[in-house]
Amino acid sequence: MIPNFPEIQRLFRQGRYQISIHAERERLAEDLDIVELEQAVGNGEVLEEYADDPRGWSCLILGYAGTKPIHLVIGWVSSGGQNLGRVRIITVYLPNPPWWRTPRERGERV
């Protein structure tokens, strides 16, 4: 099931999301707080969809906390192939060079 972005935003507003261990480590390394992640999803946009991800459908979101651009990769929480009505932050990071030229444009692979 490929969700629409307003559904993801609704689930975030309701607090129906999880943060993976990896995303939590990245969040702390980037000095981001939970409110910033929620703001970024609330005003964000989907940059890329990953329908063929072996872990299940996911997408890359670009959103802002104030003027700070934030990337989040979001996927569904599921069990036995059933969507549990929650989403998971798979990873989160600041889109900086060399990986990103701008928050919307990929940079050079290192």
VMD Tcl script that builds the backbone (N, CA, C; Angstrom):
set m [mol new atoms 330]
animate dup $m
set s [atomselect $m all]
$s set {name element resname resid chain x y z} {
  {N N MET 1 A 0.841 -1.189 0.000}
  {CA C MET 1 A 0.000 0.000 0.000}
  {C C MET 1 A 0.882 1.246 0.000}
  {N N ILE 2 A 0.710 2.095 -0.978}
  {CA C ILE 2 A 1.460 3.346 -1.026}
  {C C ILE 2 A 0.561 4.438 -0.449}
  {N N PRO 3 A 0.942 4.965 0.708}
  {CA C PRO 3 A 0.094 5.982 1.334}
  {C C PRO 3 A 0.263 7.337 0.678}
  {N N ASN 4 A -0.705 8.196 0.901}
  {CA C ASN 4 A -0.507 9.559 0.447}
  {C C ASN 4 A 0.134 10.343 1.582}
  {N N PHE 5 A 0.798 11.408 1.231}
  {CA C PHE 5 A 1.561 12.162 2.224}
  {C C PHE 5 A 0.680 12.776 3.312}
  {N N PRO 6 A -0.513 13.295 2.996}
  {CA C PRO 6 A -1.365 13.811 4.078}
  {C C PRO 6 A -1.667 12.760 5.152}
  {N N GLU 7 A -1.739 11.492 4.770}
  {CA C GLU 7 A -1.948 10.420 5.759}
  {C C GLU 7 A -0.751 10.312 6.701}
  {N N ILE 8 A 0.452 10.396 6.153}
  {CA C ILE 8 A 1.658 10.362 6.987}
  {C C ILE 8 A 1.654 11.560 7.937}
  {N N GLN 9 A 1.330 12.729 7.427}
  {CA C GLN 9 A 1.288 13.928 8.270}
  {C C GLN 9 A 0.246 13.779 9.386}
  {N N ARG 10 A -0.910 13.215 9.062}
  {CA C ARG 10 A -1.958 12.994 10.067}
  {C C ARG 10 A -1.457 12.062 11.170}
  {N N LEU 11 A -0.796 10.979 10.790}
  {CA C LEU 11 A -0.275 10.042 11.782}
  {C C LEU 11 A 0.761 10.711 12.682}
  {N N PHE 12 A 1.592 11.573 12.119}
  {CA C PHE 12 A 2.566 12.309 12.940}
  {C C PHE 12 A 1.855 13.236 13.916}
  {N N ARG 13 A 0.844 13.955 13.443}
  {CA C ARG 13 A 0.105 14.865 14.336}
  {C C ARG 13 A -0.525 14.102 15.494}
  {N N GLN 14 A -0.940 12.869 15.233}
  {CA C GLN 14 A -1.563 12.038 16.259}
  {C C GLN 14 A -0.535 11.310 17.130}
  {N N GLY 15 A 0.752 11.492 16.828}
  {CA C GLY 15 A 1.787 10.797 17.586}
  {C C GLY 15 A 1.881 9.323 17.273}
  {N N ARG 16 A 1.381 8.914 16.120}
  {CA C ARG 16 A 1.367 7.498 15.733}
  {C C ARG 16 A 2.567 7.190 14.842}
  {N N TYR 17 A 3.749 7.388 15.422}
  {CA C TYR 17 A 4.990 7.086 14.722}
  {C C TYR 17 A 6.014 6.543 15.709}
  {N N GLN 18 A 6.976 5.846 15.146}
  {CA C GLN 18 A 8.099 5.303 15.913}
  {C C GLN 18 A 9.388 5.846 15.318}
  {N N ILE 19 A 10.442 5.815 16.103}
  {CA C ILE 19 A 11.767 6.197 15.621}
  {C C ILE 19 A 12.658 4.981 15.747}
  {N N SER 20 A 13.237 4.542 14.638}
  {CA C SER 20 A 14.128 3.386 14.681}
  {C C SER 20 A 15.373 3.719 15.510}
  {N N ILE 21 A 16.051 2.700 15.962}
  {CA C ILE 21 A 17.287 2.903 16.722}
  {C C ILE 21 A 18.286 3.684 15.876}
  {N N HIS 22 A 18.394 3.316 14.598}
  {CA C HIS 22 A 19.301 4.028 13.695}
  {C C HIS 22 A 18.923 5.506 13.600}
  {N N ALA 23 A 17.635 5.792 13.405}
  {CA C ALA 23 A 17.187 7.184 13.275}
  {C C ALA 23 A 17.441 7.953 14.573}
  {N N GLU 24 A 17.264 7.302 15.700}
  {CA C GLU 24 A 17.512 7.974 16.970}
  {C C GLU 24 A 18.986 8.344 17.102}
  {N N ARG 25 A 19.865 7.454 16.697}
  {CA C ARG 25 A 21.306 7.766 16.723}
  {C C ARG 25 A 21.625 8.940 15.802}
  {N N GLU 26 A 21.058 8.901 14.603}
  {CA C GLU 26 A 21.293 9.979 13.642}
  {C C GLU 26 A 20.697 11.300 14.141}
  {N N ARG 27 A 19.527 11.234 14.741}
  {CA C ARG 27 A 18.885 12.441 15.284}
  {C C ARG 27 A 19.785 13.098 16.324}
  {N N LEU 28 A 20.332 12.293 17.218}
  {CA C LEU 28 A 21.215 12.825 18.255}
  {C C LEU 28 A 22.520 13.355 17.658}
  {N N ALA 29 A 23.071 12.636 16.673}
  {CA C ALA 29 A 24.321 13.072 16.033}
  {C C ALA 29 A 24.130 14.405 15.305}
  {N N GLU 30 A 22.938 14.634 14.758}
  {CA C GLU 30 A 22.643 15.878 14.036}
  {C C GLU 30 A 22.108 16.967 14.976}
  {N N ASP 31 A 21.982 16.644 16.270}
  {CA C ASP 31 A 21.482 17.581 17.280}
  {C C ASP 31 A 20.078 18.083 16.926}
  {N N LEU 32 A 19.205 17.135 16.558}
  {CA C LEU 32 A 17.819 17.445 16.233}
  {C C LEU 32 A 16.920 16.978 17.368}
  {N N ASP 33 A 15.886 17.755 17.674}
  {CA C ASP 33 A 14.945 17.287 18.688}
  {C C ASP 33 A 13.666 16.801 18.017}
  {N N ILE 34 A 12.839 16.129 18.799}
  {CA C ILE 34 A 11.616 15.523 18.273}
  {C C ILE 34 A 10.696 16.581 17.663}
  {N N VAL 35 A 10.581 17.721 18.293}
  {CA C VAL 35 A 9.716 18.790 17.772}
  {C C VAL 35 A 10.169 19.201 16.373}
  {N N GLU 36 A 11.477 19.258 16.149}
  {CA C GLU 36 A 11.985 19.609 14.814}
  {C C GLU 36 A 11.580 18.562 13.783}
  {N N LEU 37 A 11.621 17.292 14.157}
  {CA C LEU 37 A 11.213 16.234 13.224}
  {C C LEU 37 A 9.730 16.365 12.907}
  {N N GLU 38 A 8.924 16.606 13.931}
  {CA C GLU 38 A 7.490 16.758 13.718}
  {C C GLU 38 A 7.192 17.977 12.838}
  {N N GLN 39 A 7.905 19.073 13.049}
  {CA C GLN 39 A 7.720 20.260 12.206}
  {C C GLN 39 A 8.085 19.944 10.758}
  {N N ALA 40 A 9.189 19.244 10.565}
  {CA C ALA 40 A 9.652 18.929 9.208}
  {C C ALA 40 A 8.637 18.080 8.461}
  {N N VAL 41 A 8.040 17.111 9.131}
  {CA C VAL 41 A 7.014 16.302 8.472}
  {C C VAL 41 A 5.768 17.150 8.225}
  {N N GLY 42 A 5.416 17.992 9.175}
  {CA C GLY 42 A 4.218 18.814 9.058}
  {C C GLY 42 A 4.235 19.769 7.884}
  {N N ASN 43 A 5.409 20.283 7.529}
  {CA C ASN 43 A 5.478 21.228 6.402}
  {C C ASN 43 A 6.242 20.641 5.219}
  {N N GLY 44 A 6.472 19.334 5.268}
  {CA C GLY 44 A 7.350 18.706 4.289}
  {C C GLY 44 A 6.705 18.326 2.977}
  {N N GLU 45 A 7.535 17.713 2.152}
  {CA C GLU 45 A 7.125 17.200 0.847}
  {C C GLU 45 A 7.898 15.919 0.578}
  {N N VAL 46 A 7.314 15.037 -0.201}
  {CA C VAL 46 A 7.974 13.790 -0.578}
  {C C VAL 46 A 8.900 14.069 -1.750}
  {N N LEU 47 A 10.200 13.786 -1.566}
  {CA C LEU 47 A 11.180 13.950 -2.647}
  {C C LEU 47 A 11.314 12.675 -3.481}
  {N N GLU 48 A 11.305 11.533 -2.811}
  {CA C GLU 48 A 11.499 10.249 -3.491}
  {C C GLU 48 A 10.641 9.193 -2.809}
  {N N GLU 49 A 10.150 8.245 -3.610}
  {CA C GLU 49 A 9.450 7.077 -3.071}
  {C C GLU 49 A 10.269 5.843 -3.380}
  {N N TYR 50 A 10.284 4.912 -2.440}
  {CA C TYR 50 A 11.038 3.666 -2.583}
  {C C TYR 50 A 10.054 2.506 -2.475}
  {N N ALA 51 A 9.315 2.262 -3.552}
  {CA C ALA 51 A 8.294 1.218 -3.560}
  {C C ALA 51 A 8.896 -0.177 -3.510}
  {N N ASP 52 A 10.131 -0.334 -3.978}
  {CA C ASP 52 A 10.758 -1.650 -4.048}
  {C C ASP 52 A 11.702 -1.940 -2.888}
  {N N ASP 53 A 11.672 -1.134 -1.852}
  {CA C ASP 53 A 12.535 -1.355 -0.684}
  {C C ASP 53 A 12.197 -2.719 -0.084}
  {N N PRO 54 A 13.196 -3.586 0.155}
  {CA C PRO 54 A 12.920 -4.912 0.714}
  {C C PRO 54 A 12.232 -4.866 2.084}
  {N N ARG 55 A 12.382 -3.755 2.793}
  {CA C ARG 55 A 11.728 -3.617 4.104}
  {C C ARG 55 A 10.281 -3.169 3.966}
  {N N GLY 56 A 9.867 -2.841 2.754}
  {CA C GLY 56 A 8.522 -2.322 2.517}
  {C C GLY 56 A 8.608 -0.900 1.996}
  {N N TRP 57 A 7.472 -0.383 1.538}
  {CA C TRP 57 A 7.410 0.954 0.974}
  {C C TRP 57 A 7.988 1.969 1.945}
  {N N SER 58 A 8.735 2.931 1.408}
  {CA C SER 58 A 9.235 4.054 2.209}
  {C C SER 58 A 9.391 5.256 1.289}
  {N N CYS 59 A 9.633 6.420 1.909}
  {CA C CYS 59 A 9.816 7.634 1.120}
  {C C CYS 59 A 10.790 8.567 1.826}
  {N N LEU 60 A 11.401 9.436 1.032}
  {CA C LEU 60 A 12.288 10.477 1.538}
  {C C LEU 60 A 11.502 11.774 1.587}
  {N N ILE 61 A 11.460 12.365 2.766}
  {CA C ILE 61 A 10.736 13.611 2.982}
  {C C ILE 61 A 11.731 14.728 3.244}
  {N N LEU 62 A 11.487 15.873 2.638}
  {CA C LEU 62 A 12.210 17.100 2.953}
  {C C LEU 62 A 11.240 18.023 3.659}
  {N N GLY 63 A 11.628 18.466 4.847}
  {CA C GLY 63 A 10.842 19.439 5.580}
  {C C GLY 63 A 11.778 20.388 6.303}
  {N N TYR 64 A 11.204 21.384 6.927}
  {CA C TYR 64 A 12.008 22.411 7.588}
  {C C TYR 64 A 11.576 22.581 9.033}
  {N N ALA 65 A 12.563 22.793 9.903}
  {CA C ALA 65 A 12.351 23.246 11.273}
  {C C ALA 65 A 12.920 24.658 11.299}
  {N N GLY 66 A 12.046 25.659 11.230}
  {CA C GLY 66 A 12.519 27.024 11.020}
  {C C GLY 66 A 13.122 27.085 9.626}
  {N N THR 67 A 14.395 27.466 9.542}
  {CA C THR 67 A 15.081 27.512 8.239}
  {C C THR 67 A 15.972 26.297 8.017}
  {N N LYS 68 A 15.994 25.373 8.968}
  {CA C LYS 68 A 16.871 24.193 8.893}
  {C C LYS 68 A 16.206 23.091 8.066}
  {N N PRO 69 A 16.802 22.701 6.910}
  {CA C PRO 69 A 16.248 21.600 6.132}
  {C C PRO 69 A 16.576 20.269 6.807}
  {N N ILE 70 A 15.610 19.373 6.797}
  {CA C ILE 70 A 15.774 18.046 7.401}
  {C C ILE 70 A 15.239 17.012 6.426}
  {N N HIS 71 A 15.991 15.928 6.242}
  {CA C HIS 71 A 15.532 14.777 5.474}
  {C C HIS 71 A 15.145 13.663 6.439}
  {N N LEU 72 A 14.012 13.038 6.173}
  {CA C LEU 72 A 13.568 11.876 6.932}
  {C C LEU 72 A 13.170 10.793 5.948}
  {N N VAL 73 A 13.575 9.564 6.205}
  {CA C VAL 73 A 13.070 8.431 5.443}
  {C C VAL 73 A 12.034 7.763 6.338}
  {N N ILE 74 A 10.820 7.644 5.810}
  {CA C ILE 74 A 9.668 7.164 6.556}
  {C C ILE 74 A 9.127 5.898 5.895}
  {N N GLY 75 A 8.719 4.918 6.695}
  {CA C GLY 75 A 8.066 3.710 6.189}
  {C C GLY 75 A 6.934 3.319 7.118}
  {N N TRP 76 A 6.131 2.359 6.685}
  {CA C TRP 76 A 5.022 1.866 7.502}
  {C C TRP 76 A 5.515 0.901 8.560}
  {N N VAL 77 A 4.862 0.895 9.707}
  {CA C VAL 77 A 5.051 -0.147 10.712}
  {C C VAL 77 A 4.074 -1.251 10.343}
  {N N SER 78 A 4.592 -2.474 10.168}
  {CA C SER 78 A 3.716 -3.576 9.779}
  {C C SER 78 A 4.135 -4.850 10.499}
  {N N SER 79 A 3.232 -5.789 10.487}
  {CA C SER 79 A 3.491 -7.104 11.071}
  {C C SER 79 A 2.818 -8.128 10.179}
  {N N GLY 80 A 3.587 -9.096 9.716}
  {CA C GLY 80 A 3.030 -10.120 8.837}
  {C C GLY 80 A 2.402 -9.558 7.587}
  {N N GLY 81 A 2.965 -8.451 7.083}
  {CA C GLY 81 A 2.436 -7.833 5.880}
  {C C GLY 81 A 1.248 -6.923 6.122}
  {N N GLN 82 A 0.781 -6.831 7.370}
  {CA C GLN 82 A -0.356 -5.974 7.696}
  {C C GLN 82 A 0.119 -4.617 8.203}
  {N N ASN 83 A -0.404 -3.559 7.628}
  {CA C ASN 83 A -0.118 -2.196 8.056}
  {C C ASN 83 A -0.751 -1.993 9.427}
  {N N LEU 84 A 0.026 -1.514 10.398}
  {CA C LEU 84 A -0.483 -1.326 11.758}
  {C C LEU 84 A -0.961 0.100 12.029}
  {N N GLY 85 A -1.076 0.917 10.986}
  {CA C GLY 85 A -1.605 2.264 11.156}
  {C C GLY 85 A -0.639 3.215 11.847}
  {N N ARG 86 A 0.639 2.916 11.741}
  {CA C ARG 86 A 1.689 3.792 12.276}
  {C C ARG 86 A 2.807 3.842 11.247}
  {N N VAL 87 A 3.616 4.887 11.355}
  {CA C VAL 87 A 4.786 4.990 10.494}
  {C C VAL 87 A 6.041 4.992 11.350}
  {N N ARG 88 A 7.159 4.692 10.703}
  {CA C ARG 88 A 8.449 4.631 11.390}
  {C C ARG 88 A 9.427 5.555 10.686}
  {N N ILE 89 A 10.161 6.317 11.475}
  {CA C ILE 89 A 11.280 7.082 10.925}
  {C C ILE 89 A 12.431 6.096 10.826}
  {N N ILE 90 A 12.863 5.834 9.601}
  {CA C ILE 90 A 13.948 4.881 9.356}
  {C C ILE 90 A 15.298 5.555 9.550}
  {N N THR 91 A 15.432 6.755 9.025}
  {CA C THR 91 A 16.636 7.549 9.245}
  {C C THR 91 A 16.278 9.020 9.126}
  {N N VAL 92 A 17.153 9.847 9.647}
  {CA C VAL 92 A 16.971 11.297 9.600}
  {C C VAL 92 A 18.354 11.930 9.518}
  {N N TYR 93 A 18.466 13.005 8.740}
  {CA C TYR 93 A 19.766 13.674 8.609}
  {C C TYR 93 A 19.572 15.062 8.004}
  {N N LEU 94 A 20.604 15.855 8.105}
  {CA C LEU 94 A 20.633 17.167 7.463}
  {C C LEU 94 A 21.234 16.983 6.075}
  {N N PRO 95 A 20.594 17.487 5.026}
  {CA C PRO 95 A 21.087 17.288 3.657}
  {C C PRO 95 A 22.250 18.228 3.333}
  {N N ASN 96 A 23.439 17.798 3.691}
  {CA C ASN 96 A 24.641 18.620 3.519}
  {C C ASN 96 A 25.555 18.063 2.433}
  {N N PRO 97 A 26.423 18.927 1.864}
  {CA C PRO 97 A 27.452 18.460 0.926}
  {C C PRO 97 A 28.383 17.483 1.649}
  {N N PRO 98 A 28.996 16.569 0.963}
  {CA C PRO 98 A 28.985 16.397 -0.495}
  {C C PRO 98 A 27.792 15.586 -0.999}
  {N N TRP 99 A 27.014 14.996 -0.105}
  {CA C TRP 99 A 25.915 14.130 -0.529}
  {C C TRP 99 A 24.772 14.901 -1.172}
  {N N TRP 100 A 24.576 16.157 -0.754}
  {CA C TRP 100 A 23.492 16.982 -1.279}
  {C C TRP 100 A 24.018 18.355 -1.660}
  {N N ARG 101 A 23.740 18.791 -2.899}
  {CA C ARG 101 A 24.105 20.152 -3.337}
  {C C ARG 101 A 23.164 21.167 -2.697}
  {N N THR 102 A 21.879 20.855 -2.737}
  {CA C THR 102 A 20.838 21.656 -2.095}
  {C C THR 102 A 19.934 20.653 -1.381}
  {N N PRO 103 A 18.997 21.100 -0.581}
  {CA C PRO 103 A 18.099 20.143 0.072}
  {C C PRO 103 A 17.291 19.278 -0.898}
  {N N ARG 104 A 17.161 19.703 -2.161}
  {CA C ARG 104 A 16.413 18.936 -3.151}
  {C C ARG 104 A 17.277 18.247 -4.207}
  {N N GLU 105 A 18.546 18.577 -4.280}
  {CA C GLU 105 A 19.418 18.080 -5.351}
  {C C GLU 105 A 20.584 17.293 -4.782}
  {N N ARG 106 A 20.676 16.039 -5.214}
  {CA C ARG 106 A 21.780 15.175 -4.756}
  {C C ARG 106 A 23.116 15.721 -5.243}
  {N N GLY 107 A 24.147 15.496 -4.423}
  {CA C GLY 107 A 25.502 15.892 -4.779}
  {C C GLY 107 A 26.271 14.712 -5.343}
  {N N GLU 108 A 27.571 14.806 -5.251}
  {CA C GLU 108 A 28.454 13.763 -5.754}
  {C C GLU 108 A 28.584 12.642 -4.734}
  {N N ARG 109 A 28.638 11.433 -5.221}
  {CA C ARG 109 A 28.896 10.279 -4.353}
  {C C ARG 109 A 30.376 10.280 -4.002}
  {N N VAL 110 A 30.661 10.036 -2.753}
  {CA C VAL 110 A 32.064 10.017 -2.310}
  {C C VAL 110 A 32.537 8.594 -2.207}
}
mol reanalyze $m
mol bondsrecalc $m
mol representation Tube
mol addrep $m
